[in-house]
Amino acid sequence: MSTSKIYNFMGLRKLATAFSALLLVISIASLAINGLKFGLDFTGGSLVELGYEKAPDLNLIRDQLKGAGYDDAVVQTFGTPTDILIRLGQDHDPKLGDKVLSALQEGQDQTIELRRNEFVGAQVGEELREQGGLGMLLALFMIMVYVAFRFQIKFSVGAVAALIHDVLIVLGFFSVFQQDFDLTVLAAVLAVIGYSLNDTIVVSDRIRENFRMMRKATATEIMNASLTQTLDRTLVTSLTTLLVLVALALVGGEMIHGFAMALLVGVVIGTYSSIYVAANVLLMMGICKEDLMPPEEKEEVVDELP
């Protein structure tokens, strides 16, 4: 065992429990009262595709559309820099494409071609919403099975508790601040599950190892030693990931802003939960050395023939 300083992480477990409970109450209350601000992927809406002669300024297009009354317009390139796809959250209007084209043509020194004006019905959005939710539940169930098989059932409960904690807080963040929740954000939430699980697995592996090596230590001491030993790895991984996500959130553009923000919140809260949720749940469930001891092999008694 190393003689380096061991941090008393579990000394703050009651404060951490209260903090997590507060975040969860705020998240669940906001989800119940405000709900999520679903994007067009889930709610349905209109799609308008335009063709420019040369690559336009997307920010200028957004400003023009806001000036024309289309405040919820999502503008992105489609295939090439001169192909522009505009998504609008409103009912189908056969003349919508012409109205958008007219609004954007003002002040332009190039010809704009209307290529497509379609409507994505609400039924499609409803199916995407249901399948996304079912996919998330299936992911959590499979994770619970995997962790129980690799470690022990108490580790499984702790890992899934941490993942549910992370997912609810990320969803609560989008509900409280009413940011658009679309398929890219859903993909980020699933990525948060993977990131948080990886961190929790690393910590759990060290906890299991130390339970078998530190025979005279208490469960709390083993938790503190394990978390201290994995702290450097956790911080280096989290900080390097955060550097990329901050850059994406600031200069990545509108299309991936929600994705970057979801991962940003998820990585921060996932790092916290791998220390103060998963390990805390193990202590609450009374994890002990006997839980991790391999089962004794029963010796078979063979009757001797006379």
C-alpha positions as CSV (number, residue, x, y, z in Angstrom):
1,M,0.0,0.0,0.0
2,S,1.4,3.5,-0.9
3,T,2.3,5.8,1.9
4,S,1.1,8.9,-0.1
5,K,-1.7,11.1,1.3
6,I,-5.2,9.6,1.2
7,Y,-8.0,12.1,0.8
8,N,-11.1,11.7,2.9
9,F,-13.7,11.7,0.1
10,M,-16.2,9.8,2.1
11,G,-16.0,12.3,5.0
12,L,-18.1,14.6,2.7
13,R,-20.6,11.9,1.6
14,K,-23.5,13.4,3.7
15,L,-23.0,16.8,2.1
16,A,-22.6,15.2,-1.3
17,T,-25.9,13.3,-0.8
18,A,-27.7,16.5,0.1
19,F,-26.2,18.2,-2.9
20,S,-27.2,15.4,-5.3
21,A,-30.7,15.3,-3.8
22,L,-31.1,19.0,-4.3
23,L,-30.0,18.8,-8.0
24,L,-32.4,15.8,-8.5
25,V,-35.3,17.6,-6.9
26,I,-34.8,20.7,-9.1
27,S,-34.4,18.6,-12.2
28,I,-37.4,16.4,-11.6
29,A,-39.6,19.4,-10.6
30,S,-38.5,21.3,-13.8
31,L,-39.2,18.3,-16.0
32,A,-42.6,17.8,-14.4
33,I,-43.6,21.5,-14.6
34,N,-41.7,22.9,-17.7
35,G,-40.9,19.7,-19.5
36,L,-38.3,19.6,-22.3
37,K,-38.3,22.1,-25.2
38,F,-38.3,19.5,-28.0
39,G,-36.7,20.4,-31.3
40,L,-38.2,19.7,-34.7
41,D,-36.8,16.1,-34.7
42,F,-39.4,15.3,-32.0
43,T,-42.2,17.8,-32.6
44,G,-42.4,17.9,-36.4
45,G,-42.2,20.9,-38.6
46,S,-41.4,22.2,-42.1
47,L,-38.2,21.8,-44.1
48,V,-37.2,24.2,-46.8
49,E,-34.1,23.5,-48.9
50,L,-32.5,26.3,-50.9
51,G,-29.6,26.4,-53.4
52,Y,-27.3,29.4,-53.5
53,E,-24.8,30.3,-56.3
54,K,-22.0,30.8,-53.7
55,A,-21.7,29.9,-50.0
56,P,-23.8,32.3,-47.9
57,D,-23.3,33.6,-44.4
58,L,-25.5,31.4,-42.2
59,N,-25.7,34.0,-39.4
60,L,-27.0,36.5,-42.0
61,I,-29.7,34.0,-43.1
62,R,-30.7,33.5,-39.4
63,D,-31.0,37.3,-38.9
64,Q,-33.1,37.7,-42.1
65,L,-35.4,34.9,-41.0
66,K,-35.8,36.4,-37.5
67,G,-36.6,39.7,-39.1
68,A,-39.3,38.0,-41.2
69,G,-40.9,36.5,-38.1
70,Y,-39.3,33.0,-38.2
71,D,-37.7,33.1,-34.7
72,D,-37.4,29.3,-34.3
73,A,-35.6,28.7,-37.7
74,V,-32.7,26.2,-37.7
75,V,-30.3,26.9,-40.5
76,Q,-27.6,24.5,-41.6
77,T,-25.6,23.5,-44.7
78,F,-26.8,20.4,-46.5
79,G,-24.2,18.5,-48.4
80,T,-22.3,21.4,-49.8
81,P,-21.7,25.0,-48.5
82,T,-24.1,26.3,-51.2
83,D,-27.0,24.0,-50.2
84,I,-28.9,25.4,-47.2
85,L,-31.5,23.5,-45.2
86,I,-33.9,25.5,-43.0
87,R,-36.1,23.8,-40.4
88,L,-39.2,25.6,-39.1
89,G,-41.5,24.5,-36.3
90,Q,-44.8,25.4,-37.8
91,D,-47.7,23.7,-39.6
92,H,-47.5,22.8,-43.2
93,D,-48.0,25.6,-45.7
94,P,-47.6,24.9,-49.4
95,K,-46.4,28.5,-49.9
96,L,-43.9,28.5,-47.0
97,G,-41.0,27.9,-49.3
98,D,-41.9,30.9,-51.5
99,K,-42.3,33.1,-48.4
100,V,-38.9,32.1,-47.0
101,L,-37.3,32.5,-50.4
102,S,-38.8,36.0,-50.7
103,A,-37.5,37.0,-47.3
104,L,-34.0,35.8,-48.1
105,Q,-33.8,37.2,-51.6
106,E,-34.0,40.8,-50.4
107,G,-30.6,42.4,-50.5
108,Q,-28.9,39.4,-52.2
109,D,-26.7,39.8,-55.2
110,Q,-27.1,36.2,-56.2
111,T,-29.9,34.0,-57.3
112,I,-31.5,31.6,-54.7
113,E,-33.3,28.5,-55.9
114,L,-36.1,26.8,-54.0
115,R,-35.5,23.1,-54.2
116,R,-37.7,21.5,-51.5
117,N,-40.6,22.4,-49.3
118,E,-41.7,19.5,-47.1
119,F,-43.5,18.9,-43.8
120,V,-42.4,16.4,-41.2
121,G,-45.5,15.3,-39.3
122,A,-45.8,15.1,-35.6
123,Q,-46.3,11.3,-35.7
124,V,-42.7,10.9,-36.9
125,G,-41.6,13.1,-34.0
126,E,-43.6,11.0,-31.5
127,E,-42.0,7.8,-32.8
128,L,-38.5,9.2,-32.5
129,R,-39.3,10.4,-28.9
130,E,-40.6,7.0,-27.8
131,Q,-37.7,5.0,-29.5
132,G,-35.1,7.4,-28.0
133,G,-36.5,6.9,-24.5
134,L,-36.8,3.1,-24.9
135,G,-33.2,3.0,-26.2
136,M,-32.0,4.9,-23.1
137,L,-33.8,2.5,-20.7
138,L,-32.5,-0.5,-22.6
139,A,-28.9,0.9,-22.3
140,L,-29.3,1.3,-18.5
141,F,-30.6,-2.3,-18.1
142,M,-27.8,-3.8,-20.1
143,I,-25.3,-1.8,-18.1
144,M,-26.8,-3.1,-14.9
145,V,-26.5,-6.7,-16.2
146,Y,-22.9,-6.2,-17.3
147,V,-21.7,-4.6,-14.0
148,A,-23.4,-7.3,-12.0
149,F,-21.8,-10.0,-14.0
150,R,-18.3,-8.4,-13.9
151,F,-18.3,-7.3,-10.3
152,Q,-21.2,-7.9,-7.9
153,I,-24.9,-6.9,-7.6
154,K,-24.1,-4.0,-5.2
155,F,-21.7,-2.5,-7.7
156,S,-24.4,-2.8,-10.3
157,V,-26.9,-0.9,-8.2
158,G,-24.3,1.8,-7.5
159,A,-23.3,2.2,-11.2
160,V,-26.9,2.4,-12.4
161,A,-27.8,4.9,-9.6
162,A,-24.9,7.1,-10.7
163,L,-26.0,6.9,-14.4
164,I,-29.6,7.7,-13.6
165,H,-28.4,10.6,-11.4
166,D,-26.3,11.9,-14.4
167,V,-29.0,11.5,-17.0
168,L,-31.7,13.2,-14.8
169,I,-29.4,16.2,-14.1
170,V,-28.5,16.7,-17.7
171,L,-32.2,16.5,-18.7
172,G,-33.0,18.9,-15.8
173,F,-30.4,21.4,-17.1
174,F,-32.1,21.5,-20.5
175,S,-35.5,21.8,-18.9
176,V,-34.5,24.6,-16.5
177,F,-32.8,26.7,-19.2
178,Q,-35.4,25.6,-21.9
179,Q,-32.7,24.8,-24.5
180,D,-33.7,22.9,-27.5
181,F,-33.7,19.1,-27.0
182,D,-33.1,17.3,-30.3
183,L,-31.5,14.1,-31.5
184,T,-28.0,15.5,-31.2
185,V,-28.7,16.2,-27.6
186,L,-30.1,12.7,-27.1
187,A,-27.0,11.3,-28.6
188,A,-24.9,13.4,-26.2
189,V,-27.0,12.0,-23.2
190,L,-26.2,8.5,-24.4
191,A,-22.5,9.4,-24.7
192,V,-22.7,10.7,-21.1
193,I,-23.9,7.3,-20.0
194,G,-20.9,5.7,-21.7
195,Y,-18.4,8.2,-20.2
196,S,-19.8,8.0,-16.7
197,L,-19.9,4.2,-16.8
198,N,-16.3,4.0,-17.9
199,D,-15.2,6.2,-15.0
200,T,-17.3,4.2,-12.5
201,I,-15.9,0.9,-13.8
202,V,-12.3,2.2,-13.2
203,V,-13.2,3.2,-9.7
204,S,-15.1,0.0,-9.0
205,D,-12.2,-2.2,-10.2
206,R,-9.8,-0.4,-7.8
207,I,-12.3,-0.8,-4.9
208,R,-12.6,-4.5,-5.6
209,E,-8.8,-4.9,-5.7
210,N,-8.3,-3.0,-2.5
211,F,-11.0,-5.0,-0.6
212,R,-8.9,-8.1,-1.3
213,M,-5.5,-6.4,-0.4
214,M,-6.4,-4.1,2.5
215,R,-7.7,-6.8,4.8
216,K,-7.6,-4.8,8.1
217,A,-9.1,-1.5,6.6
218,T,-12.7,-0.5,7.0
219,A,-15.0,-0.1,4.0
220,T,-14.8,3.7,4.3
221,E,-11.0,3.6,4.4
222,I,-10.9,1.4,1.3
223,M,-13.2,3.7,-0.6
224,N,-11.0,6.7,0.3
225,A,-7.9,4.9,-0.8
226,S,-9.4,3.7,-4.1
227,L,-10.8,7.1,-5.0
228,T,-7.4,8.7,-4.2
229,Q,-5.5,6.2,-6.3
230,T,-7.8,6.9,-9.3
231,L,-8.0,10.6,-8.8
232,D,-5.2,11.6,-11.1
233,R,-6.6,9.5,-13.9
234,T,-10.1,10.9,-13.4
235,L,-8.9,14.5,-13.4
236,V,-6.7,14.2,-16.4
237,T,-9.4,12.4,-18.5
238,S,-12.1,14.9,-17.4
239,L,-10.0,18.1,-17.9
240,T,-8.8,17.1,-21.4
241,T,-12.3,16.2,-22.4
242,L,-13.6,19.5,-21.0
243,L,-11.1,21.5,-23.0
244,V,-12.5,20.1,-26.2
245,L,-16.1,20.5,-25.2
246,V,-15.6,24.1,-24.1
247,A,-14.1,24.9,-27.5
248,L,-17.0,23.2,-29.3
249,A,-19.6,25.0,-27.2
250,L,-18.0,28.4,-27.8
251,V,-16.9,28.3,-31.5
252,G,-18.5,25.1,-32.8
253,G,-21.6,26.8,-34.2
254,E,-25.3,26.6,-33.4
255,M,-25.8,23.1,-34.8
256,I,-23.6,21.3,-32.2
257,H,-24.0,23.8,-29.4
258,G,-26.7,21.7,-27.7
259,F,-24.6,18.5,-28.2
260,A,-21.5,20.2,-26.6
261,M,-23.5,21.7,-23.7
262,A,-25.1,18.3,-22.9
263,L,-21.7,16.6,-22.8
264,L,-20.1,19.5,-20.9
265,V,-22.7,19.2,-18.1
266,G,-22.6,15.4,-18.3
267,V,-18.8,15.1,-18.0
268,V,-18.7,17.4,-15.0
269,I,-21.6,15.7,-13.2
270,G,-20.4,12.2,-14.3
271,T,-16.9,12.8,-12.8
272,Y,-18.6,13.9,-9.5
273,S,-21.0,10.9,-9.5
274,S,-18.3,8.3,-10.0
275,I,-16.8,9.6,-6.7
276,Y,-19.8,10.6,-4.6
277,V,-22.7,8.6,-5.9
278,A,-21.5,5.1,-6.9
279,A,-19.1,4.8,-4.0
280,N,-21.7,6.3,-1.6
281,V,-24.3,3.8,-2.7
282,L,-21.9,0.9,-2.0
283,L,-21.4,2.2,1.6
284,M,-25.1,2.6,2.1
285,M,-25.7,-1.0,0.9
286,G,-23.0,-2.3,3.4
287,I,-20.4,-3.5,1.0
288,C,-17.9,-5.8,2.7
289,K,-15.0,-8.2,2.0
290,E,-17.4,-11.2,2.0
291,D,-19.3,-9.8,-1.0
292,L,-16.1,-9.9,-3.1
293,M,-14.7,-13.2,-2.0
294,P,-14.8,-16.0,-4.6
295,P,-17.2,-18.8,-3.7
296,E,-15.6,-21.8,-2.1
297,E,-15.4,-24.9,-4.3
298,K,-17.2,-27.8,-2.9
299,E,-15.1,-31.0,-2.9
300,E,-16.8,-33.9,-4.4
301,V,-16.8,-37.1,-2.3
302,V,-16.2,-40.2,-4.4
303,D,-17.3,-43.5,-2.8
304,E,-14.6,-46.0,-3.0
305,L,-15.5,-49.3,-4.6
306,P,-15.0,-52.4,-2.5
